[in-house]
Amino acid sequence: MKSLKSVITPIATVATAFSCGMAGAESITVKMESVREDSVEHLFQPMLMPFMSGSELREGLPEVQSVAGLEIHESLHARLSFLDSPAEPIVIVGQDNDGQDIAFAVADSTTQPQQLQLTEGFSKLVGGEALQTELTVPLAGQVPEFKLKLVLSRERDFVRHRNLELRLGEADIGGQRYAIALVRSPGFGTYTLPPDSLNLIPYQYMIDRDGDGVFLTSLYGQTEVLEDEAFWVNEPFLIDGQAYKLTHISATGDQLVIEPSDQTVALAVGFEMPNVAVTRLDSSAIDLTALRGKPVVINWWNTFCGPCIREIPELNELVEKYADRDVEFLAIAHNEMAHLPPFLQKHPFSYDIALGKEDALQIFGYAFPRHVILDSEGKVAYDVLGYNADATDKMDAVIGSLLSEL
């Protein structure tokens, strides 16, 4: 098993300026190497989440009865699309004359179909048996070619895909050398920073802040308070008290730029939480800044979110544990007011329930549930997206640590 240092070539440089003028005098320009994700799985603990994108298989295209000289029976197809690329390859799935599964990819109307090499077996991407293959999406417009892993299921009627590659590099930040990983969302063909949609996508970079040779991809299941090592690409981060931020990522992900930042307010660990105005069920309004002086535990949720509902009993137990301590538990729902009373009759929720509108959505994003814990000064001490059975244990540890500091 290769160590992190042996996988990454020493490749960071401190730049005085980019020739294109994007980097400032203190910019850190980092060269990133392309690696297959399955070759470096051991560098990530827990394993990287299998984020996927995809589309449904549709009933067969009438005009597609044969591809590359092979007849196709019972054909289905899916058109893949990406938020930043004009590429829209069609994946065609069918059977040959012997009843064996076959699949082809058609990049566009001007190119010849490419037969895909299928394997059968269990896929962790879908949690069951599926056909699997790899696809190279060719150059389209300004988007370079990129490689995908495809998971095809005729039974479940879909084609799902995720990236086969990620980027690794090293950088000197604040006088220390850190390993860096960059993971692209499967909904994008490039690594370029999208301007306004980062809270919609699992588009991350990671920094091995403790130098232990692995990237901590999630705080789930940890028993002590640890520093985050995974960030959304639009988030600032702290190294020894200094704020930094990604300001540029090349389209191919082979180069990124990190710059010192004077940002103090962000939904990011160590930063002051942006203020959010919410409305309680009794129609009274409250700002998060009014809750300063005590830990605030926030649950961003939705009544239509299955994982949100599943974790309510455990969250109620957390509220009960700290009932005699000065801790605010605030559940901010992205719903209409009319949805809440009937839901809460069926699913009693001990948090203080409030509604969040557009400003809350812009800050917390479109994914549920999300748990954020603020310290007494309103700074983010914990921020985790998604459901996990061990989440309340970690939250308990963070709350206890914050109370001990008061």
N, C-alpha and C positions, 0 to 999 in steps of 0.2 A: 504494500500500500504506500503510495507516494505521499510525502508530507506536503503541506501547503507551500513551503519555501522551495521545494524541488519542482513543483508544478509551475510556479511563476518565475519567469526570468526577471532579474533586476531591470526595471524599465521606466522608473519615474524620473522626470526632470523638472526642475523649477524654472519656469519661463519668465523672462522679463516682459515679453509681449508676444502675442500671436501676430503673424504677418498680416492677418485680416483684421487685427485690432480688437479681437474679442476678449483677450486676456489682459489684465492689468499688471502693474509692476510686481505684485505679490502673488500672482497666479501660479498654481501648481498644475502643470500639464502632465497627464498620465497616459502612457501608452498601454493599451489593453490587448491581451492576447485572446484569440478565439479558441475555445475548447468545447468538446462535446460534454453535455451535462452528465451523461451516464458514466463518463470516465473520471469524474471528480465528485461523485455523490458523497464520498466519505468526508469531504471538506465542509459539509453542511449538516448541522445538528439543531433541531430535528431535520429530516429530509426536506428539501424544497417542496412546497405545496404544488400539486399538479394542476396549475392554472391552465385552462384550456379555452379555446374558442371553437366555433364551428357552425354547422348548419344542418338542417334536416335533409334526409334523403327523399327525393321526390320520385313519383312514378316515372318510368323510363321515358327518355326523349324519343318520340316517334321516328325521328330521322336517324337515330343511332341504332342500327341493326348489326353493324360490324365495325370493328376498329382494328387497324393495322392487319387486315386480312383475316381476323378472327371473328366468328359470329358471336354475338352477345345475346343471351337469353335472360329474360326477367330483369332487364337493366333498370337501375336506379341511378340518380345522379345528385350531386350537391355542388353548388357554386360557392367557393370560398371567397371571402372578401376581407380587406384590411383597411383600417381607418385612415392610413396615410399613403396608400399605394393604389394605383390603378389596376394592379394585377388582380384578376378574378378567375383563377384556374377552376376548371370543372373536373370533378372526380367522378368517374363512371364505374359503378360496381355491377357485376352480373355473373353469369355462369357460362362456361364454354360447352361444347357439344357433349363432353363427358360429365357434365354436372359439377365441375370444379369451379370454385370462386376465382374470378379474374377481376382486375381493376386497372383503369387507365386514368391518366391525367392529361387534360387538354389545356394548354396555357392560353391560347386564343385561337381565333378562326384561321390564322395564317400559319400555325405550327402543326406538326404531326403529333398525333397522340403518343404518349409515353407510357409503356406498360409498367405497372408497379409490381414489385416483388412482395407478395403477401406472405405473412406468417400467421399462424393461429396460436392462441394461448390466452392466459389470464393477463389482463391489463389493469395496472393499478390506477390508470387514468379514469377508468369507468367502473372498477370494482367487479369485473366479471370477464367472461370469455368474449373475445372480439378479434377481428382481423386487424393486423397492424402492418404498417409500411412506412417508408420514408419518401419525402417529396422535396425536390429543389424547385423553389419558385424563381423563375428567371427574372433578369433585369426588366424593370418596368418603369418608364419615366426616369425620375431621379432616385428611385429605390433600387439598391443593389440586390443581387440574388441572395436568397436566404433559404435555410433548410428547416423542414418541419417533420415532426413525427405525426403520422395519421393513425387514428383509431376508427375503424369502420364497424358498424353494427347494423346488419339488416333487420335483426330482431327488434332493436330499439329505434331503428329508423333515423340514424344520424351518422355524420362524419365529424369527429372532433380532432383538433390539432393543437400542438404546442411546439415550442421551439426546441430544436435539437442542440442548440449551441448557447453558451453564455460567454461572458468576457471576464478575465482575471488580470489583475495588475497589482502594482505596488506604488506607494507614494510616501514621500517625506512630508509629514504634516506636524507643525509645531515642534520640530526637532526630533520626532520619532518616525520610524518607518512602519507603515501599516499595509497589510494586504487588503485588496479591494475586489469585490465581485459586482458584476452588473448583469441584471436579469431583465430581459425585455418581455413586455406583455405579448401574448400570442395574437392579440388583435392588431398588432402593428408589424409592419415590415422593416422599419428602421428603428434605430436607437435614439434618434433625434428627439429632444425634449418637446413634447406636445404642449402648447401654451395654456390651454384652459381646461383640460379634461383629465388631469392627473389623479384627481380623487375618484375617478371612475374605474381605474385600472390597476392591476397588480404589477406595477412597474417599479422595480426596486434596485437599490444598490446596497451593498453590505460592506462593513469595515470591521476587520478583526481587531477590535479595540483593546482586548486584553492580551493579544499576542499568543494565544494558546494553540494556534494552528488550525482552528476551525471557525466557521462563521456561525454565530448563534442566530438562527433564522426566526426564532420565536421565544418569548419568555414563558410560554406555557409549561407548566409542570416544574418550574424552578422553585426552590424552597427558600432562596434568599434574594434580596433585591440586587439585580444585575443591570448593568448599562445595556441599552439597546445596541445591537450591531446591524440591524436591518432598518432601512428607511425608504419612504417613498422618494422618488427622485426630485420632487418639488420641495422637500423639507430641508430646512437647515439642520445642522448637527453641531454638537459641542465636542471639542478636543481640548482638555485641560482648561476649560472655562472660556475658550475662544470659539465664537460661532463661525462656521464655514457653510458654503452652499455650492452645489453644482451649478455652473453657469453655462456649460456647453457640453454636449455629447455629439460626436460625429455620427453620421447616418449609419455607418457600419459598426459603430461601437468600439472602434479601435483607438479612440482618443477621447478623453474627457478632461475638463478643466474645473478645478476647485479653487474658489477664491474666499478670502476672509470676508465675513459679513457683519454688518452692524445690526442685523435683525434681532429683535428681542421678543417679538410676539409671533407665535405660530403654534399650530397644533402639532407639537413635536416635543419629545422629552427634554426637560431642562429649560424650556421657553415658557413665557407667560401665555396662558390660554387666551385666544381672542375672545372678546366679550360676545355673549349671545343673549338675546332677549327671548324669553319663553313665556308661555301663558299656562297657568295652572288650570285645573278643572273648574275651579270656582271663578274663572275669568280674570283672576288677579295676575298681573305681570311681574316678572322678576328678572333681573340681570345677574349673570354669573358673578360679576364683580361685587354684588351685594353679599355674597357668601364667603368673602375673604375672612381669614382668621381661624378656619378649621378645614380639615380635609373634605373634599367634595368628590363623591363617587358618581360618575355619570354613565348612564346606559343609553346609547343611541339605538333606537329600536323601531319596530313597525308591527302592528297587529297581524299583518299578513305574512310575517317572517316565522317559519317553522322553528328554526334554531332559537329565535328570541323567546318563543313560547316554552320551549323545552327547558331553558335555563332558569325560568322564573322561580320555581321552588328553591333552587340553590341560592339564588340572589336574595330571596326572602329570608333564608337562614342567616345570610351574612348581615342583613339589616337587624335581625333579632340579636345576633351576637354583640353588636355595637349599640344596642338600644339605649344604654346608660352612658354612652360616650358622645362627645360633641362632633358627630360626623354627619354630613348631609349626603343622602342618597337620592339622586335625581334621575328619573327616567324620562328622557326627552323623546317623544314619539313623533315620527313623521307620518301623521294621519290627519284626518278631519276630526273635529271634536265629536261628531255623531258616532264615530267608530268606537270610541273609548268606553263609555258606560256599559254597553252590553258585553263588550269583551272582558272588562274588569269584573263583572258579575260572574263570569264563567272562569276567569283566571285571576284570582286576587293577587295583587302586586303591591308589596309593602313599600316600594320606593315612592317618593313624592312624584306624582305623575304630572307631566307638563307637555305642551305641544310646542314643537319647533317648526318654524316656517322657512322661508327661502334663505335667510342668513344662516340658520343652523345647517341647512342642506349644503350650502357652499363650504362650510367649515368641516362638517363631519363626513360628507360624501354620501354616495348612494348605496353603500354596502352595510348590511346589518347582520348581527349586532356589532356594536363597537363599544368598548369599555375604556373610559378615560378617568384617571384619578388625578386630582389637583392637590397640591400641598396648601398649607395655610396662606401662602403668598400668592396663590393663583397660578403657580407654575405646574406644568405637566410632569407628573412623576411616573405615569404609566399610561400606555396607549396600545391596545391590542384590538385587532379586527378579527371577527369571526367567532364561532362557537367552539369550545373545547371543554371536555368533562373536567379538566383540572383548572379551569380559569379562575374559579372562586378561591381556590387554595392560594394562587399567586396574588390575587387581589387582597386576600386576607393578610398575607405577609406584607404587602405594600402599605395597607392601612395601619397595621400594627407598628411598622417602622415610622410612619409619619406621626402617629400619636406619641411615640416615645421621644420625638424631637421637640414637642411642644412644651 
